[in-house]
Amino acid sequence: MLCAAWCASGEITFVEIIELRHFSSGDLRPLLHAECEIWQSQLDWDYSGSAEMVLRYVDSKILPGFAALDRGRVLGYAFYVLEGIKGVVGDVFVDRAHGSETASRMVEARLLQDLIGAIQDSPGVVRAEAQLLLLPTGMAAEPFGAARFARHPRLFMARSLESQATAAPHPGTIPFGIRTWEDGDFQQVAGLISAAYLHHVDAEINDQYQSTSGSLRFLNNIVRFPGCGTFDQQSSLLAHDLRTNQIAGVVLCSTIRADVGHVTQICVDPRYRSKGLGELLMESAAARLRHRNFRSLSLTVTQANHGAIGLYEKLGFSAQHIFDAFVWNG
Ligand SMILES: CC(C)(COP(=O)(O)OP(=O)(O)OC[C@H]1O[C@@H](n2cnc3c(N)ncnc32)[C@H](O)[C@@H]1OP(=O)(O)O)[C@@H](O)C(=O)NCCC(=O)NCCS
């Protein structure tokens, strides 16, 4: 059991940092309920499915991480998962309703410090990744920076689906066919993703993009698990070259609320870039969601990915929030 004393302006709080395995879902439920409200108000995202999954893992006592306890009340938590030689920070959240902003940040930093230490000390772990969507950029820079993580600011962007995009359709020189995702597409799309992200900043942030087998694991997570919303087959589309039947691009979407879609992946084979295919895929997915009365569509994009941001802005997306991704290569 680890203990930490926190002094914040005008208040002195004694907070204990305790391993998550000592808690049950009942202890953490109020905290996760508060977190769901923040996801809802800040990102228009219904996080309750993910929260329930976390609570199930907490009950099974297999989720590595820590909770911050203040006089018997859980006011924050953080967890990670190990994937072979890599540790991935799953979440960190401190309920700001119970303390000053300064005190909350200190608890957050301490949770992260302990979490990062646990990951870096795990036998065989040589890499760690984190994407903390709720924390504004710079907020967690200190604990990650101290542990030699690189920081990549990312944008959370959204657009309304209530009106058509204003962009003029791209003239297009190649005839493309569009069809919905099928279960037999995993292997081909994994190959497409690893080719599309060769020498790309996002492959530094998520090393699954660096190989076809890693991209298969990424797809498996996106399609079968609710971490990034619930996979939506009807708006997940593949574009193929009608002359050769070659898969040229893909857009994958999930639902993060009953009426809000989220693009979890969009990429185009380098040989088919700048021909309007990215735009065609995105507009086709948006049209299908609009047809089903979805009211908005969101996505995340690395700030350094200027080409993709140019495309999204052209299609009416605007940045709502900037957060950070962190990467450590030990
Ligand atoms: C982003 C990506 C999907 C765009 O696909 P694409 O088929 O090349 O895009 P389009 O041809 O439809 O481009 C449409 C518009 O987007 C903008 N755009 C696209 N790529 C751009 C680039 N590299 N630089 C600047 N603007 C760019 C332009 O405004 C372009 O309009 P224009 O052709 O009239 O100038 C593609 O570059 C890709 O797969 N990149 C690697 C993976 C990736 O970054 N995915 C996004 C992760 S968030």
Ligand as a Chemical Component Dictionary entry (heavy atoms), coordinates in Angstrom:
data_LIG
# 
_chem_comp.id                   LIG 
_chem_comp.type                 NON-POLYMER 
_chem_comp.pdbx_formal_charge   0 
_chem_comp.three_letter_code    LIG 
# 
loop_
_chem_comp_atom.comp_id 
_chem_comp_atom.atom_id 
_chem_comp_atom.alt_atom_id 
_chem_comp_atom.type_symbol 
_chem_comp_atom.charge 
_chem_comp_atom.model_Cartn_x 
_chem_comp_atom.model_Cartn_y 
_chem_comp_atom.model_Cartn_z 
_chem_comp_atom.pdbx_ordinal 
LIG C1  C1  C 0 -5.816 11.142 -45.222 1  
LIG C2  C2  C 0 -6.098 10.259 -46.437 2  
LIG C3  C3  C 0 -7.132 9.224  -46.040 3  
LIG C4  C4  C 0 -6.668 11.155 -47.529 4  
LIG O1  O1  O 0 -7.038 10.314 -48.613 5  
LIG P1  P1  P 0 -6.983 10.844 -50.135 6  
LIG O2  O2  O 0 -7.737 9.880  -50.939 7  
LIG O3  O3  O 0 -5.597 11.116 -50.510 8  
LIG O4  O4  O 0 -7.764 12.222 -49.975 9  
LIG P2  P2  P 0 -8.530 12.998 -51.116 10 
LIG O5  O5  O 0 -7.886 12.761 -52.431 11 
LIG O6  O6  O 0 -9.981 12.692 -51.020 12 
LIG O7  O7  O 0 -8.268 14.470 -50.653 13 
LIG C5  C5  C 0 -9.300 15.313 -50.464 14 
LIG C6  C6  C 0 -8.765 16.632 -49.887 15 
LIG O8  O8  O 0 -8.088 16.449 -48.662 16 
LIG C7  C7  C 0 -7.003 17.349 -48.563 17 
LIG N1  N1  N 0 -5.785 16.552 -48.538 18 
LIG C8  C8  C 0 -5.678 15.222 -48.687 19 
LIG N2  N2  N 0 -4.398 14.840 -48.545 20 
LIG C9  C9  C 0 -3.704 15.959 -48.316 21 
LIG C10 C10 C 0 -2.336 16.229 -48.093 22 
LIG N3  N3  N 0 -1.415 15.232 -48.047 23 
LIG N4  N4  N 0 -1.951 17.510 -47.853 24 
LIG C11 C11 C 0 -2.867 18.519 -47.868 25 
LIG N5  N5  N 0 -4.189 18.312 -48.074 26 
LIG C12 C12 C 0 -4.577 17.068 -48.299 27 
LIG C13 C13 C 0 -7.079 18.233 -49.742 28 
LIG O9  O9  O 0 -7.896 19.318 -49.387 29 
LIG C14 C14 C 0 -7.794 17.349 -50.750 30 
LIG O10 O10 O 0 -8.493 18.115 -51.669 31 
LIG P3  P3  P 0 -7.846 18.397 -53.134 32 
LIG O11 O11 O 0 -7.435 17.058 -53.670 33 
LIG O12 O12 O 0 -8.953 19.054 -53.857 34 
LIG O13 O13 O 0 -6.661 19.281 -52.856 35 
LIG C15 C15 C 0 -4.812 9.609  -46.982 36 
LIG O14 O14 O 0 -3.842 10.607 -47.194 37 
LIG C16 C16 C 0 -4.225 8.548  -46.082 38 
LIG O15 O15 O 0 -4.581 7.374  -46.141 39 
LIG N6  N6  N 0 -3.271 8.942  -45.216 40 
LIG C17 C17 C 0 -2.602 7.978  -44.332 41 
LIG C18 C18 C 0 -3.518 7.508  -43.229 42 
LIG C19 C19 C 0 -4.089 8.678  -42.462 43 
LIG O16 O16 O 0 -3.398 9.653  -42.149 44 
LIG N7  N7  N 0 -5.368 8.561  -42.103 45 
LIG C20 C20 C 0 -6.031 9.543  -41.287 46 
LIG C21 C21 C 0 -5.816 9.225  -39.849 47 
LIG S1  S1  S 0 -6.715 10.342 -38.819 48 
# 
loop_
_chem_comp_bond.comp_id 
_chem_comp_bond.atom_id_1 
_chem_comp_bond.atom_id_2 
_chem_comp_bond.value_order 
_chem_comp_bond.pdbx_ordinal 
LIG C1  C2  SING 1  
LIG C2  C3  SING 2  
LIG C2  C4  SING 3  
LIG C2  C15 SING 4  
LIG C4  O1  SING 5  
LIG O1  P1  SING 6  
LIG P1  O2  DOUB 7  
LIG P1  O3  SING 8  
LIG P1  O4  SING 9  
LIG O4  P2  SING 10 
LIG P2  O5  DOUB 11 
LIG P2  O6  SING 12 
LIG P2  O7  SING 13 
LIG O7  C5  SING 14 
LIG C5  C6  SING 15 
LIG C6  O8  SING 16 
LIG C6  C14 SING 17 
LIG O8  C7  SING 18 
LIG C7  N1  SING 19 
LIG C7  C13 SING 20 
LIG N1  C8  SING 21 
LIG N1  C12 SING 22 
LIG C8  N2  DOUB 23 
LIG N2  C9  SING 24 
LIG C9  C10 SING 25 
LIG C9  C12 DOUB 26 
LIG C10 N3  SING 27 
LIG C10 N4  DOUB 28 
LIG N4  C11 SING 29 
LIG C11 N5  DOUB 30 
LIG N5  C12 SING 31 
LIG C13 O9  SING 32 
LIG C13 C14 SING 33 
LIG C14 O10 SING 34 
LIG O10 P3  SING 35 
LIG P3  O11 DOUB 36 
LIG P3  O12 SING 37 
LIG P3  O13 SING 38 
LIG C15 O14 SING 39 
LIG C15 C16 SING 40 
LIG C16 O15 DOUB 41 
LIG C16 N6  SING 42 
LIG N6  C17 SING 43 
LIG C17 C18 SING 44 
LIG C18 C19 SING 45 
LIG C19 O16 DOUB 46 
LIG C19 N7  SING 47 
LIG N7  C20 SING 48 
LIG C20 C21 SING 49 
LIG C21 S1  SING 50 
# 
